[in-house]
Amino acid sequence: MSNGVTMKSIAAQAGVTQATVSMSLANNPRIPLVTRERIQAIAKKLNYHPNPYVSTLMRIRRQGKPLKDKPALALVCAQRTANGWRDHPAPTIRQMREGAFERATLRGYRAQEFWLHRDGMSNERFSEMLHARGIQAMLISPLAEGDPTPSLRWEYFASVCLSVPLPALTITTVCNDHYFSSLQIARECHRRGYRRPGLVLRREHQLRFQGRWEAGFLVGGTMLPELRIAAPLYVDDWTDVGRILAWLKREKPDVLITPAADVLRNALAQAGWRVPADIGLALLACPQMGDTSSGVFQNGRMIGALAVDTLISMVERNERGLPEQATTLMVEGQWNEGTTLRPVTV
């Protein structure tokens, strides 16, 4: 319980067994009315609140019901389409969903998918719909690019969002450590003898991740000897190859750090540069370990699983609503060797 009051506490104060407390709170007629009323009054005085998920699990256990009747967690797709999370172009975001489903099943919970924008409903109506269905916990997918922070009836739910911290909301968030990822890449590039790294991002990345990728890159430039970092390039769209080529000619980087390996491979090919013979390429979000691109694997499945573990912990503490202070759990990326950087300089 969130306030530490249990049936055992009530039983000790009432001078009865925990079984008597349980049956009294369930208004079981086997317990005399006067005893039930006395125990219920003590529970009220102590501000006891039963955990609805534990109660549901116990009822399921007694009734022998199948997995489909186990407590439900809402996996909320906050993308522009109903399948926008499942079919997202970014592998890491798809993996978050997969990891969330896997962990919910492993923990004995049932993950149900809902689309935040279903039937064009407002955030208020969406909240009431989930509440009416008895949903008391939700995991929110990464938000669609440029969308505002949802304004839900947070008091109904235990809530976790797959996002970097959201300044307008004290919600618990889980994400990759983007700062560590770019700093790790800067270090690996330095170890391989690169001295003129260049960072290429979409402007949306700067906004979404609140400058974390740039921060790791820039700090790497001050911490690592002999690095002369190029001015970061921000593009509105990856199709702006002309701007990328002009930047390459002006800044002359010897290695590129970016989340978009395929786009930059094409731009480099147009410029007549070979990877990694002429220039290195390091990816901020490798799709999987063992990928041909050198860089950081964010491990979206682990991020999704950690988010569900965090949500279930809230549920089992009977927590609802937004906390007074936000917390963020960050997962460090793993280095993927790949083939787009030259070997480590001895």
Residue pairs with C-beta under 8 A, 6 or more apart in sequence:
1 48
1 49
1 51
1 317
1 318
2 49
2 317
2 318
2 319
3 47
3 48
3 49
5 46
5 47
5 48
5 49
6 48
7 18
7 21
7 22
7 25
7 48
8 18
9 46
9 48
10 21
10 39
10 42
10 43
10 46
10 48
11 17
11 18
11 20
11 21
13 42
13 46
14 20
14 21
14 38
14 39
14 42
16 35
16 39
20 31
20 35
20 39
21 39
21 43
23 30
23 31
24 31
24 35
24 36
24 39
24 40
25 39
25 40
25 43
25 50
27 36
28 36
31 39
49 318
50 318
51 315
51 316
51 317
51 318
52 136
52 318
53 71
53 136
53 137
53 315
53 316
54 316
56 70
56 71
57 70
57 71
57 108
60 69
60 70
67 105
67 108
67 110
68 110
69 110
70 108
70 109
70 110
71 108
71 109
71 110
71 315
72 109
72 110
72 111
72 112
72 134
72 135
73 104
73 109
73 110
73 111
73 112
73 135
73 137
73 138
73 139
73 308
73 311
73 312
73 315
74 112
74 113
74 114
74 130
74 135
74 137
74 138
74 139
74 157
75 85
75 97
75 100
75 101
75 104
75 111
75 112
75 113
75 114
75 138
75 139
75 141
76 113
76 114
76 115
76 116
76 138
76 139
76 140
76 141
77 83
77 84
77 85
77 86
77 113
77 114
77 115
77 116
77 141
78 85
78 116
78 140
78 141
78 142
78 143
78 144
78 147
78 150
79 85
79 88
79 141
79 142
79 144
80 117
80 144
81 87
81 115
82 115
82 118
84 144
85 93
85 94
85 97
85 141
85 142
86 94
86 97
87 94
88 94
90 285
91 285
91 287
91 288
91 300
92 176
92 285
92 287
92 298
92 300
92 303
93 141
93 142
93 162
93 300
94 300
95 299
95 300
95 301
95 303
95 304
96 141
96 142
96 162
96 300
96 301
96 303
96 304
96 307
97 141
97 304
98 300
98 301
98 304
99 300
99 301
99 302
99 303
99 304
99 305
99 308
100 111
100 139
100 304
100 305
100 307
100 308
101 111
101 304
102 301
102 304
102 305
103 304
103 305
103 308
103 309
104 110
104 111
104 308
104 312
105 111
107 308
107 309
107 312
109 308
109 312
111 308
112 135
114 126
114 130
114 138
116 123
116 126
116 140
116 150
118 126
121 129
123 150
123 151
123 152
124 151
124 152
124 153
126 152
127 152
127 153
127 156
127 157
128 153
130 138
130 156
130 157
131 153
131 156
135 157
136 156
136 157
136 158
136 315
136 320
137 157
137 158
137 159
137 311
137 312
137 314
137 315
138 157
138 158
138 159
138 160
138 311
139 159
139 160
139 161
139 162
139 307
139 308
139 311
140 150
140 159
140 160
140 161
140 162
140 163
141 162
142 162
142 163
143 149
143 150
143 161
143 163
145 204
145 208
146 204
149 166
149 168
149 169
152 159
154 171
154 321
154 322
155 320
155 321
156 320
157 320
157 321
158 311
158 314
158 315
158 319
158 320
159 171
159 172
159 311
159 322
160 171
160 172
160 173
160 174
160 307
160 310
160 311
160 314
161 169
161 171
161 172
161 173
161 174
162 173
162 174
162 175
162 303
162 304
162 307
163 173
163 175
164 173
164 175
164 178
164 208
164 209
164 210
164 212
164 328
165 173
165 210
165 326
165 328
166 173
166 326
169 322
169 326
170 322
170 323
170 324
170 325
170 326
171 322
171 323
171 326
172 310
172 314
172 323
172 326
172 327
172 328
172 329
173 326
173 327
173 328
173 329
174 303
174 306
174 307
174 310
174 328
174 329
174 330
174 331
175 303
175 328
175 329
175 330
175 331
176 285
176 298
176 299
176 303
176 330
176 331
176 332
176 333
177 330
177 331
177 332
177 333
178 209
178 212
178 213
178 216
178 284
179 212
179 213
179 215
179 216
179 219
180 216
180 330
180 332
180 333
181 213
181 216
181 284
181 285
181 296
181 298
181 332
181 333
182 199
182 212
182 213
182 214
182 215
182 216
182 217
182 220
182 257
182 284
183 216
183 217
183 219
183 220
184 216
184 296
184 333
184 335
185 216
185 217
185 220
185 257
185 282
185 284
185 295
185 296
186 197
186 216
186 217
186 219
186 220
186 221
186 224
186 227
186 257
187 220
187 224
188 282
188 294
188 335
188 341
189 197
189 255
189 257
189 280
189 282
189 341
190 220
190 224
190 226
190 227
191 344
191 345
192 255
192 280
192 341
192 342
192 343
192 344
192 345
193 342
193 345
194 254
194 255
194 280
194 341
195 226
195 227
195 228
195 254
196 227
196 228
196 229
196 230
196 251
196 252
196 253
196 254
196 255
197 217
197 220
197 221
197 227
197 229
197 230
197 253
197 254
197 255
197 256
197 257
198 229
198 230
198 232
198 233
198 247
198 248
198 251
198 253
198 255
198 256
198 257
199 213
199 214
199 217
199 229
199 230
199 232
199 233
199 256
199 257
199 258
200 232
200 233
200 235
200 244
200 247
200 256
200 257
200 258
200 260
200 264
201 213
201 214
201 232
201 233
201 234
201 235
201 258
201 259
202 234
202 235
202 236
202 237
202 238
202 260
203 234
203 235
203 236
205 213
205 259
206 213
206 214
206 234
213 284
214 232
217 229
217 232
217 257
218 229
220 227
220 229
221 227
221 228
221 229
230 251
230 252
230 253
231 251
233 243
233 244
233 247
233 251
235 243
235 244
238 260
238 263
241 263
241 266
241 267
241 270
244 263
244 264
244 267
245 267
245 270
245 271
248 267
248 268
248 271
249 271
253 279
254 279
254 280
255 279
255 280
255 281
255 282
255 341
256 264
256 268
256 279
256 280
256 281
256 282
257 282
257 284
258 264
258 281
258 282
258 283
258 284
259 283
259 284
259 285
261 281
261 283
261 293
261 295
261 340
264 281
265 275
265 281
268 274
268 275
268 278
268 279
268 281
273 279
275 281
275 340
276 294
276 339
276 340
276 341
276 342
280 294
280 340
280 341
280 342
281 293
281 294
281 340
281 341
282 293
282 294
282 295
282 340
282 341
283 291
283 293
283 294
283 295
283 296
283 336
283 338
283 340
284 295
284 296
285 295
285 296
285 297
285 298
286 293
286 295
286 296
286 297
286 298
286 336
286 338
287 297
288 297
289 297
289 334
289 336
290 336
291 297
291 336
291 338
292 338
292 339
292 340
293 336
293 338
293 339
293 340
294 336
294 337
294 338
294 339
294 340
294 341
295 335
295 336
295 338
295 340
296 333
296 334
296 335
296 336
297 333
297 334
297 335
297 336
298 331
298 333
299 331
299 333
299 334
302 331
303 331
306 329
306 331
307 329
310 329
